[in-house]
Amino acid sequence: MAKLIAVYQQPKNAAEFDDYYFKRHVPLAKTIPGLRSYEVTHGDVMGVAGKHGAYLVAILGFDSMPAIQAAMASPQGLATAADLANFAGAGVELMMADTRMV
């Protein structure tokens, strides 16, 4: 399995972020071909020293890194990536990696 991890920074208005993210962005992202799972954090993101600067972390599962690359190059993936500008003004960091259970 491979994961695409999106780390969203603290928005200026959390209620507006949540409304847009869950009503518009998530349904759009769920149309990405090859998406196998979609998890998001709930509540504060914590670090060892306390509350982290990240507001929300989304973890999207795919079969492989090539599957992520194909998914993100699809019309749905491109539309989802373009949608980030509509609500993630505080910043978002995207990471991708192969994963394995240990």
MODELLER restraints for C-alpha pairs under 7 A, 6 or more apart:
rsr = mdl.restraints
at = mdl.atoms
rsr.add(forms.Gaussian(group=physical.xy_distance, feature=features.Distance(at['CA:1:A'], at['CA:61:A']), mean=6.87, stdev=0.5))
rsr.add(forms.Gaussian(group=physical.xy_distance, feature=features.Distance(at['CA:1:A'], at['CA:62:A']), mean=5.89, stdev=0.5))
rsr.add(forms.Gaussian(group=physical.xy_distance, feature=features.Distance(at['CA:1:A'], at['CA:63:A']), mean=4.60, stdev=0.5))
rsr.add(forms.Gaussian(group=physical.xy_distance, feature=features.Distance(at['CA:1:A'], at['CA:64:A']), mean=5.24, stdev=0.5))
rsr.add(forms.Gaussian(group=physical.xy_distance, feature=features.Distance(at['CA:1:A'], at['CA:98:A']), mean=6.07, stdev=0.5))
rsr.add(forms.Gaussian(group=physical.xy_distance, feature=features.Distance(at['CA:1:A'], at['CA:99:A']), mean=5.56, stdev=0.5))
rsr.add(forms.Gaussian(group=physical.xy_distance, feature=features.Distance(at['CA:1:A'], at['CA:100:A']), mean=6.62, stdev=0.5))
rsr.add(forms.Gaussian(group=physical.xy_distance, feature=features.Distance(at['CA:2:A'], at['CA:61:A']), mean=5.89, stdev=0.5))
rsr.add(forms.Gaussian(group=physical.xy_distance, feature=features.Distance(at['CA:2:A'], at['CA:62:A']), mean=5.23, stdev=0.5))
rsr.add(forms.Gaussian(group=physical.xy_distance, feature=features.Distance(at['CA:2:A'], at['CA:63:A']), mean=5.84, stdev=0.5))
rsr.add(forms.Gaussian(group=physical.xy_distance, feature=features.Distance(at['CA:2:A'], at['CA:64:A']), mean=4.77, stdev=0.5))
rsr.add(forms.Gaussian(group=physical.xy_distance, feature=features.Distance(at['CA:2:A'], at['CA:65:A']), mean=5.68, stdev=0.5))
rsr.add(forms.Gaussian(group=physical.xy_distance, feature=features.Distance(at['CA:2:A'], at['CA:97:A']), mean=5.59, stdev=0.5))
rsr.add(forms.Gaussian(group=physical.xy_distance, feature=features.Distance(at['CA:2:A'], at['CA:98:A']), mean=4.08, stdev=0.5))
rsr.add(forms.Gaussian(group=physical.xy_distance, feature=features.Distance(at['CA:2:A'], at['CA:99:A']), mean=5.21, stdev=0.5))
rsr.add(forms.Gaussian(group=physical.xy_distance, feature=features.Distance(at['CA:3:A'], at['CA:59:A']), mean=6.40, stdev=0.5))
rsr.add(forms.Gaussian(group=physical.xy_distance, feature=features.Distance(at['CA:3:A'], at['CA:60:A']), mean=5.48, stdev=0.5))
rsr.add(forms.Gaussian(group=physical.xy_distance, feature=features.Distance(at['CA:3:A'], at['CA:61:A']), mean=4.65, stdev=0.5))
rsr.add(forms.Gaussian(group=physical.xy_distance, feature=features.Distance(at['CA:3:A'], at['CA:62:A']), mean=6.10, stdev=0.5))
rsr.add(forms.Gaussian(group=physical.xy_distance, feature=features.Distance(at['CA:3:A'], at['CA:96:A']), mean=5.61, stdev=0.5))
rsr.add(forms.Gaussian(group=physical.xy_distance, feature=features.Distance(at['CA:3:A'], at['CA:97:A']), mean=5.60, stdev=0.5))
rsr.add(forms.Gaussian(group=physical.xy_distance, feature=features.Distance(at['CA:3:A'], at['CA:98:A']), mean=6.36, stdev=0.5))
rsr.add(forms.Gaussian(group=physical.xy_distance, feature=features.Distance(at['CA:3:A'], at['CA:99:A']), mean=6.79, stdev=0.5))
rsr.add(forms.Gaussian(group=physical.xy_distance, feature=features.Distance(at['CA:4:A'], at['CA:59:A']), mean=5.84, stdev=0.5))
rsr.add(forms.Gaussian(group=physical.xy_distance, feature=features.Distance(at['CA:4:A'], at['CA:60:A']), mean=5.08, stdev=0.5))
rsr.add(forms.Gaussian(group=physical.xy_distance, feature=features.Distance(at['CA:4:A'], at['CA:61:A']), mean=6.52, stdev=0.5))
rsr.add(forms.Gaussian(group=physical.xy_distance, feature=features.Distance(at['CA:4:A'], at['CA:94:A']), mean=6.96, stdev=0.5))
rsr.add(forms.Gaussian(group=physical.xy_distance, feature=features.Distance(at['CA:4:A'], at['CA:95:A']), mean=5.72, stdev=0.5))
rsr.add(forms.Gaussian(group=physical.xy_distance, feature=features.Distance(at['CA:4:A'], at['CA:96:A']), mean=4.44, stdev=0.5))
rsr.add(forms.Gaussian(group=physical.xy_distance, feature=features.Distance(at['CA:4:A'], at['CA:97:A']), mean=6.82, stdev=0.5))
rsr.add(forms.Gaussian(group=physical.xy_distance, feature=features.Distance(at['CA:5:A'], at['CA:57:A']), mean=6.99, stdev=0.5))
rsr.add(forms.Gaussian(group=physical.xy_distance, feature=features.Distance(at['CA:5:A'], at['CA:58:A']), mean=5.68, stdev=0.5))
rsr.add(forms.Gaussian(group=physical.xy_distance, feature=features.Distance(at['CA:5:A'], at['CA:59:A']), mean=4.62, stdev=0.5))
rsr.add(forms.Gaussian(group=physical.xy_distance, feature=features.Distance(at['CA:5:A'], at['CA:60:A']), mean=6.37, stdev=0.5))
rsr.add(forms.Gaussian(group=physical.xy_distance, feature=features.Distance(at['CA:5:A'], at['CA:94:A']), mean=5.68, stdev=0.5))
rsr.add(forms.Gaussian(group=physical.xy_distance, feature=features.Distance(at['CA:5:A'], at['CA:95:A']), mean=5.09, stdev=0.5))
rsr.add(forms.Gaussian(group=physical.xy_distance, feature=features.Distance(at['CA:5:A'], at['CA:96:A']), mean=6.17, stdev=0.5))
rsr.add(forms.Gaussian(group=physical.xy_distance, feature=features.Distance(at['CA:6:A'], at['CA:57:A']), mean=5.62, stdev=0.5))
rsr.add(forms.Gaussian(group=physical.xy_distance, feature=features.Distance(at['CA:6:A'], at['CA:58:A']), mean=5.07, stdev=0.5))
rsr.add(forms.Gaussian(group=physical.xy_distance, feature=features.Distance(at['CA:6:A'], at['CA:59:A']), mean=6.55, stdev=0.5))
rsr.add(forms.Gaussian(group=physical.xy_distance, feature=features.Distance(at['CA:6:A'], at['CA:92:A']), mean=6.42, stdev=0.5))
rsr.add(forms.Gaussian(group=physical.xy_distance, feature=features.Distance(at['CA:6:A'], at['CA:93:A']), mean=5.64, stdev=0.5))
rsr.add(forms.Gaussian(group=physical.xy_distance, feature=features.Distance(at['CA:6:A'], at['CA:94:A']), mean=4.59, stdev=0.5))
rsr.add(forms.Gaussian(group=physical.xy_distance, feature=features.Distance(at['CA:6:A'], at['CA:95:A']), mean=6.51, stdev=0.5))
rsr.add(forms.Gaussian(group=physical.xy_distance, feature=features.Distance(at['CA:7:A'], at['CA:54:A']), mean=6.39, stdev=0.5))
rsr.add(forms.Gaussian(group=physical.xy_distance, feature=features.Distance(at['CA:7:A'], at['CA:56:A']), mean=6.14, stdev=0.5))
rsr.add(forms.Gaussian(group=physical.xy_distance, feature=features.Distance(at['CA:7:A'], at['CA:57:A']), mean=4.58, stdev=0.5))
rsr.add(forms.Gaussian(group=physical.xy_distance, feature=features.Distance(at['CA:7:A'], at['CA:58:A']), mean=6.59, stdev=0.5))
rsr.add(forms.Gaussian(group=physical.xy_distance, feature=features.Distance(at['CA:7:A'], at['CA:92:A']), mean=5.38, stdev=0.5))
rsr.add(forms.Gaussian(group=physical.xy_distance, feature=features.Distance(at['CA:7:A'], at['CA:93:A']), mean=5.12, stdev=0.5))
rsr.add(forms.Gaussian(group=physical.xy_distance, feature=features.Distance(at['CA:7:A'], at['CA:94:A']), mean=6.53, stdev=0.5))
rsr.add(forms.Gaussian(group=physical.xy_distance, feature=features.Distance(at['CA:8:A'], at['CA:54:A']), mean=5.71, stdev=0.5))
rsr.add(forms.Gaussian(group=physical.xy_distance, feature=features.Distance(at['CA:8:A'], at['CA:55:A']), mean=5.65, stdev=0.5))
rsr.add(forms.Gaussian(group=physical.xy_distance, feature=features.Distance(at['CA:8:A'], at['CA:56:A']), mean=5.25, stdev=0.5))
rsr.add(forms.Gaussian(group=physical.xy_distance, feature=features.Distance(at['CA:8:A'], at['CA:57:A']), mean=6.14, stdev=0.5))
rsr.add(forms.Gaussian(group=physical.xy_distance, feature=features.Distance(at['CA:8:A'], at['CA:88:A']), mean=6.99, stdev=0.5))
rsr.add(forms.Gaussian(group=physical.xy_distance, feature=features.Distance(at['CA:8:A'], at['CA:91:A']), mean=6.04, stdev=0.5))
rsr.add(forms.Gaussian(group=physical.xy_distance, feature=features.Distance(at['CA:8:A'], at['CA:92:A']), mean=4.36, stdev=0.5))
rsr.add(forms.Gaussian(group=physical.xy_distance, feature=features.Distance(at['CA:8:A'], at['CA:93:A']), mean=6.62, stdev=0.5))
rsr.add(forms.Gaussian(group=physical.xy_distance, feature=features.Distance(at['CA:9:A'], at['CA:53:A']), mean=6.28, stdev=0.5))
rsr.add(forms.Gaussian(group=physical.xy_distance, feature=features.Distance(at['CA:9:A'], at['CA:54:A']), mean=4.44, stdev=0.5))
rsr.add(forms.Gaussian(group=physical.xy_distance, feature=features.Distance(at['CA:9:A'], at['CA:55:A']), mean=5.13, stdev=0.5))
rsr.add(forms.Gaussian(group=physical.xy_distance, feature=features.Distance(at['CA:9:A'], at['CA:90:A']), mean=5.57, stdev=0.5))
rsr.add(forms.Gaussian(group=physical.xy_distance, feature=features.Distance(at['CA:9:A'], at['CA:91:A']), mean=5.41, stdev=0.5))
rsr.add(forms.Gaussian(group=physical.xy_distance, feature=features.Distance(at['CA:9:A'], at['CA:92:A']), mean=6.04, stdev=0.5))
rsr.add(forms.Gaussian(group=physical.xy_distance, feature=features.Distance(at['CA:10:A'], at['CA:53:A']), mean=6.30, stdev=0.5))
rsr.add(forms.Gaussian(group=physical.xy_distance, feature=features.Distance(at['CA:10:A'], at['CA:54:A']), mean=5.69, stdev=0.5))
rsr.add(forms.Gaussian(group=physical.xy_distance, feature=features.Distance(at['CA:10:A'], at['CA:55:A']), mean=4.59, stdev=0.5))
rsr.add(forms.Gaussian(group=physical.xy_distance, feature=features.Distance(at['CA:10:A'], at['CA:90:A']), mean=6.34, stdev=0.5))
rsr.add(forms.Gaussian(group=physical.xy_distance, feature=features.Distance(at['CA:11:A'], at['CA:17:A']), mean=6.71, stdev=0.5))
rsr.add(forms.Gaussian(group=physical.xy_distance, feature=features.Distance(at['CA:11:A'], at['CA:90:A']), mean=5.31, stdev=0.5))
rsr.add(forms.Gaussian(group=physical.xy_distance, feature=features.Distance(at['CA:17:A'], at['CA:87:A']), mean=6.12, stdev=0.5))
rsr.add(forms.Gaussian(group=physical.xy_distance, feature=features.Distance(at['CA:20:A'], at['CA:87:A']), mean=6.78, stdev=0.5))
rsr.add(forms.Gaussian(group=physical.xy_distance, feature=features.Distance(at['CA:28:A'], at['CA:80:A']), mean=6.16, stdev=0.5))
rsr.add(forms.Gaussian(group=physical.xy_distance, feature=features.Distance(at['CA:29:A'], at['CA:80:A']), mean=5.64, stdev=0.5))
rsr.add(forms.Gaussian(group=physical.xy_distance, feature=features.Distance(at['CA:31:A'], at['CA:76:A']), mean=6.26, stdev=0.5))
rsr.add(forms.Gaussian(group=physical.xy_distance, feature=features.Distance(at['CA:32:A'], at['CA:71:A']), mean=6.02, stdev=0.5))
rsr.add(forms.Gaussian(group=physical.xy_distance, feature=features.Distance(at['CA:32:A'], at['CA:76:A']), mean=5.15, stdev=0.5))
rsr.add(forms.Gaussian(group=physical.xy_distance, feature=features.Distance(at['CA:32:A'], at['CA:77:A']), mean=5.50, stdev=0.5))
rsr.add(forms.Gaussian(group=physical.xy_distance, feature=features.Distance(at['CA:33:A'], at['CA:71:A']), mean=5.50, stdev=0.5))
rsr.add(forms.Gaussian(group=physical.xy_distance, feature=features.Distance(at['CA:34:A'], at['CA:62:A']), mean=6.11, stdev=0.5))
rsr.add(forms.Gaussian(group=physical.xy_distance, feature=features.Distance(at['CA:34:A'], at['CA:67:A']), mean=6.61, stdev=0.5))
rsr.add(forms.Gaussian(group=physical.xy_distance, feature=features.Distance(at['CA:34:A'], at['CA:71:A']), mean=6.38, stdev=0.5))
rsr.add(forms.Gaussian(group=physical.xy_distance, feature=features.Distance(at['CA:35:A'], at['CA:60:A']), mean=6.96, stdev=0.5))
rsr.add(forms.Gaussian(group=physical.xy_distance, feature=features.Distance(at['CA:35:A'], at['CA:61:A']), mean=6.09, stdev=0.5))
rsr.add(forms.Gaussian(group=physical.xy_distance, feature=features.Distance(at['CA:35:A'], at['CA:62:A']), mean=5.30, stdev=0.5))
rsr.add(forms.Gaussian(group=physical.xy_distance, feature=features.Distance(at['CA:36:A'], at['CA:61:A']), mean=5.23, stdev=0.5))
rsr.add(forms.Gaussian(group=physical.xy_distance, feature=features.Distance(at['CA:36:A'], at['CA:62:A']), mean=5.29, stdev=0.5))
rsr.add(forms.Gaussian(group=physical.xy_distance, feature=features.Distance(at['CA:37:A'], at['CA:60:A']), mean=5.54, stdev=0.5))
rsr.add(forms.Gaussian(group=physical.xy_distance, feature=features.Distance(at['CA:37:A'], at['CA:61:A']), mean=4.74, stdev=0.5))
rsr.add(forms.Gaussian(group=physical.xy_distance, feature=features.Distance(at['CA:38:A'], at['CA:59:A']), mean=5.82, stdev=0.5))
rsr.add(forms.Gaussian(group=physical.xy_distance, feature=features.Distance(at['CA:38:A'], at['CA:60:A']), mean=4.53, stdev=0.5))
rsr.add(forms.Gaussian(group=physical.xy_distance, feature=features.Distance(at['CA:38:A'], at['CA:61:A']), mean=6.38, stdev=0.5))
rsr.add(forms.Gaussian(group=physical.xy_distance, feature=features.Distance(at['CA:39:A'], at['CA:58:A']), mean=5.64, stdev=0.5))
rsr.add(forms.Gaussian(group=physical.xy_distance, feature=features.Distance(at['CA:39:A'], at['CA:59:A']), mean=5.10, stdev=0.5))
rsr.add(forms.Gaussian(group=physical.xy_distance, feature=features.Distance(at['CA:39:A'], at['CA:60:A']), mean=6.40, stdev=0.5))
rsr.add(forms.Gaussian(group=physical.xy_distance, feature=features.Distance(at['CA:40:A'], at['CA:56:A']), mean=6.89, stdev=0.5))
rsr.add(forms.Gaussian(group=physical.xy_distance, feature=features.Distance(at['CA:40:A'], at['CA:57:A']), mean=5.60, stdev=0.5))
rsr.add(forms.Gaussian(group=physical.xy_distance, feature=features.Distance(at['CA:40:A'], at['CA:58:A']), mean=4.31, stdev=0.5))
rsr.add(forms.Gaussian(group=physical.xy_distance, feature=features.Distance(at['CA:40:A'], at['CA:59:A']), mean=6.21, stdev=0.5))
rsr.add(forms.Gaussian(group=physical.xy_distance, feature=features.Distance(at['CA:41:A'], at['CA:56:A']), mean=5.76, stdev=0.5))
rsr.add(forms.Gaussian(group=physical.xy_distance, feature=features.Distance(at['CA:41:A'], at['CA:57:A']), mean=5.46, stdev=0.5))
rsr.add(forms.Gaussian(group=physical.xy_distance, feature=features.Distance(at['CA:41:A'], at['CA:58:A']), mean=6.62, stdev=0.5))
rsr.add(forms.Gaussian(group=physical.xy_distance, feature=features.Distance(at['CA:44:A'], at['CA:51:A']), mean=6.60, stdev=0.5))
rsr.add(forms.Gaussian(group=physical.xy_distance, feature=features.Distance(at['CA:44:A'], at['CA:55:A']), mean=6.87, stdev=0.5))
rsr.add(forms.Gaussian(group=physical.xy_distance, feature=features.Distance(at['CA:45:A'], at['CA:51:A']), mean=6.10, stdev=0.5))
rsr.add(forms.Gaussian(group=physical.xy_distance, feature=features.Distance(at['CA:45:A'], at['CA:52:A']), mean=5.56, stdev=0.5))
rsr.add(forms.Gaussian(group=physical.xy_distance, feature=features.Distance(at['CA:45:A'], at['CA:54:A']), mean=6.27, stdev=0.5))
rsr.add(forms.Gaussian(group=physical.xy_distance, feature=features.Distance(at['CA:45:A'], at['CA:55:A']), mean=6.35, stdev=0.5))
rsr.add(forms.Gaussian(group=physical.xy_distance, feature=features.Distance(at['CA:45:A'], at['CA:56:A']), mean=6.77, stdev=0.5))
rsr.add(forms.Gaussian(group=physical.xy_distance, feature=features.Distance(at['CA:46:A'], at['CA:52:A']), mean=4.95, stdev=0.5))
rsr.add(forms.Gaussian(group=physical.xy_distance, feature=features.Distance(at['CA:62:A'], at['CA:68:A']), mean=6.20, stdev=0.5))
rsr.add(forms.Gaussian(group=physical.xy_distance, feature=features.Distance(at['CA:64:A'], at['CA:98:A']), mean=6.59, stdev=0.5))
rsr.add(forms.Gaussian(group=physical.xy_distance, feature=features.Distance(at['CA:65:A'], at['CA:97:A']), mean=6.83, stdev=0.5))
rsr.add(forms.Gaussian(group=physical.xy_distance, feature=features.Distance(at['CA:65:A'], at['CA:98:A']), mean=6.24, stdev=0.5))
rsr.add(forms.Gaussian(group=physical.xy_distance, feature=features.Distance(at['CA:71:A'], at['CA:77:A']), mean=5.67, stdev=0.5))
rsr.add(forms.Gaussian(group=physical.xy_distance, feature=features.Distance(at['CA:72:A'], at['CA:78:A']), mean=5.96, stdev=0.5))
